[in-house]
Amino acid sequence: MNILFVGNTEGTSTSLHYFTSLLRLGHTVLPWDPDFFRSGDPIERLLRKVFRGPVPWKQKSINEKLVRLCHQNHFDLVFVMSENYISAEAIETIRREALHAPQFIFHSHDNIFSAGIRKPADFLQTLALYDRVFTTKSQNVERYRQLGQPNSYYIPSAYDPGVHRPIPREQSRLTRDLPVSFVGTYDHSRLAWLDKAGWDRTYIWGDGWQSYSHFLQHRDHIYPHAIYYFEFADVCSRSKISLGLLREEAEDRHTQRTFEIAACGSLQFAPRNEEIAEFFKENEEIVLYETPDELREKIDHYLAHETDRARIAQAGHRRCLSGAHTYADRVKTILSKLA
């Protein structure tokens, strides 16, 4: 299949996992980053704040380039990965004028209904024009259908076996094992959980933590920068317990971390909900909690009982690897939904 992959394929983007999976599955894939937001022009950066998104003339120019790409090439599929500013006009023009009109699919790991997700005013209407829409947020499928997109599907998050794996101690860049770790951006809703987890034994990596009012007090345990890929795997591999906290704003029921932590062989602690419990068995392959006090009690227990900790971590690792949860598995599922 000839595929135009629309999304960021640089560095540590989630989109890169999908792009490389398409290649590994034998498809011919052209990567194209529409790059709506990146610019060194200070005036454009200022105008983005005014428009609360990319400047209109840049949106128009980029969408015109998409139309030209589809006119000049024969694509069977345009795979749009979390690019909210692809316009309805561009999709309609390609369908109307391209010699070989491709199918269009949209996939996102974000909760696009969240106020913090940048999108044009007509984005929800544009979704109805895609041939298929996919989301890692199960609660959004019905929302999409109510918006007029009947071909909506829930696709869980995933892990990359070439990245998310146990890192041998001799290859680790860390100088010690960690009692408890959490990798994620600062969010006020997470503080109650981390307070109970215990700042004396919990280590955090993520953006935005300088905004935390007690950042200086806990600066020896907070590394205020995001980590991904091998650095993330290293932290999980050296952690006795890895916290899989969810974000309230995104209405998370599970995230990429749900699979990445287990794939790295760490003991995962996560909020108790039906979705996570479908992937891993409680007290056998994962430790679940419902209240901050329960979280603290279980951390105390498993830090003191190494055999129990290792047993559950190993079982969770085996379940993850045997459960068809890789990005390649997800891509196969997505492509199987095409007519």
Protein Blocks (a to p, Z undefined) as FASTA:
>chain_A
ZZddeddfehjafklmmmmmmmmnopacddddeklmgccbfklmmmmmmnopacfklmmm
mmmmmmmmmmmpccfbdcdehiakbcfklmmmmmmmpmbacddddddfbdfkbmklgcdf
klmmmmmmpmbdcdfblklmmmmmmnopabgcdddddddfklnccddfklpcbfbdcfbd
cdddddfklmmmmmmnopklpccddehklmpmklmmmmmmcccbddehjlmmmmmmmpmb
dcddddfklopabdfklmmmmmnopacdddddfklmmmpcghkloccdfbfklmmmmmmm
mmmmmmlmmmmmmmmmmmmmmnopafklmmmmmmmmpZZ
